[in-house]
Amino acid sequence: MKYFWPVSNSLAALYGAGVVGLAAALMHLWTGLDNSEFGRLLSAICILAFHALALLTIGRQLAVAVLPKLVVLCWHCGIWLFCWTLLAGVLDLPMYYSAVAPLGGQTLIIGWLMLAISAWRKETK
């Protein structure tokens, strides 16, 4: 657990770099995409960008409580399941399983609900 927050913050920073790269790639791919593919890519980029910032915000607090760590784990899993599935489907990347995207979205939602609960819990150090 010594490296939990440094690893999480590093991953979140890489997600941020990925957002910039994906946005640039999207501008070059725009003409070859139909509306559905464009929408999926844009959705993946937005979810990735928003959660990268949320992860960095929580990670900078260096919370010692268990629930924020579970929130962060849910978000990392949800990002990979949701965003990767959308990107893999549009860009013909390996390991594309369309049924995984809803599971990723649900994992992200569960993380947000746990964050809401953690605001009302008193954690002891």
C-alpha positions in Angstrom: 0.0 0.0 0.0 3.0 2.2 0.2 2.8 2.9 -3.5 -0.9 3.1 -3.9 -1.2 6.9 -4.3 1.9 7.4 -6.4 0.8 4.7 -8.8 -2.7 6.1 -9.0 -1.5 9.6 -9.5 0.9 8.4 -12.2 -1.9 6.5 -14.0 -4.2 9.6 -13.8 -1.4 11.7 -15.3 -1.0 9.2 -18.1 -4.8 9.3 -18.7 -4.4 13.1 -19.1 -1.7 12.6 -21.7 -3.9 10.0 -23.4 -6.7 12.6 -23.6 -4.5 15.0 -25.4 -3.2 12.4 -27.8 -6.7 11.0 -28.5 -8.1 14.4 -29.1 -5.3 15.1 -31.6 -5.9 11.7 -33.3 -9.6 12.4 -33.4 -9.0 15.5 -35.4 -7.1 13.6 -38.0 -9.5 10.7 -38.1 -12.6 12.9 -38.2 -13.3 12.6 -41.9 -13.1 8.8 -41.9 -15.6 8.3 -39.0 -19.3 8.1 -39.1 -21.5 9.9 -36.5 -21.8 6.8 -34.3 -18.0 6.2 -34.2 -17.3 9.8 -33.6 -19.7 9.9 -30.7 -18.2 6.8 -29.1 -14.7 8.3 -29.4 -15.8 11.6 -28.0 -17.6 9.9 -25.1 -14.4 7.9 -24.3 -12.2 11.0 -24.4 -14.6 13.0 -22.2 -15.0 10.2 -19.6 -11.2 9.7 -19.5 -10.5 13.5 -19.1 -13.1 14.0 -16.4 -12.0 11.0 -14.3 -8.3 11.8 -14.7 -8.9 15.1 -13.0 -11.1 13.5 -10.4 -8.4 10.9 -9.6 -5.7 13.6 -9.3 -8.0 15.6 -7.0 -8.5 12.7 -4.7 -4.9 11.5 -5.0 -3.5 14.9 -4.0 -5.4 14.7 -0.7 -3.5 11.4 0.1 -6.5 10.1 2.0 -5.7 7.3 4.5 -9.3 6.2 4.7 -10.2 2.9 3.0 -13.3 4.1 1.1 -11.5 6.7 -1.0 -9.1 4.0 -2.0 -12.0 1.8 -3.1 -13.4 4.8 -5.1 -10.1 5.2 -6.9 -9.9 1.4 -7.7 -13.4 1.5 -9.0 -12.6 4.5 -11.2 -9.4 2.9 -12.6 -11.2 -0.3 -13.4 -14.2 1.6 -14.9 -12.0 3.7 -17.0 -10.2 0.7 -18.5 -13.4 -1.3 -19.0 -15.4 1.6 -20.5 -12.9 3.8 -22.4 -10.9 0.9 -23.7 -14.0 -0.9 -25.0 -15.2 2.3 -26.9 -11.7 3.0 -28.3 -11.0 -0.6 -29.3 -14.4 -0.8 -31.1 -13.8 2.3 -33.2 -10.1 1.9 -33.8 -10.1 -1.9 -34.4 -7.8 -2.5 -31.4 -7.4 -6.0 -29.9 -9.5 -7.3 -27.0 -12.7 -5.5 -28.1 -15.7 -6.9 -26.2 -18.7 -4.6 -26.6 -20.5 -6.1 -23.6 -17.8 -4.8 -21.2 -18.6 -1.1 -21.7 -21.8 -1.1 -19.6 -19.9 -2.9 -16.9 -17.2 -0.2 -17.0 -19.9 2.5 -16.8 -21.5 0.8 -13.8 -18.2 0.5 -12.1 -17.6 4.3 -12.6 -21.1 5.0 -11.1 -20.4 2.7 -8.1 -17.2 4.7 -7.5 -19.1 8.0 -7.5 -21.7 6.6 -5.1 -19.0 5.4 -2.8 -17.5 8.8 -2.9 -20.8 10.3 -1.9 -21.0 7.9 1.1 -17.5 8.6 2.1 -18.4 12.3 2.6 -20.7 11.2 5.5 -18.4 8.7 7.1 -16.0 9.5 9.9 -12.7 7.7 9.4 -10.4 7.1 12.3 -6.6 7.2 11.7 
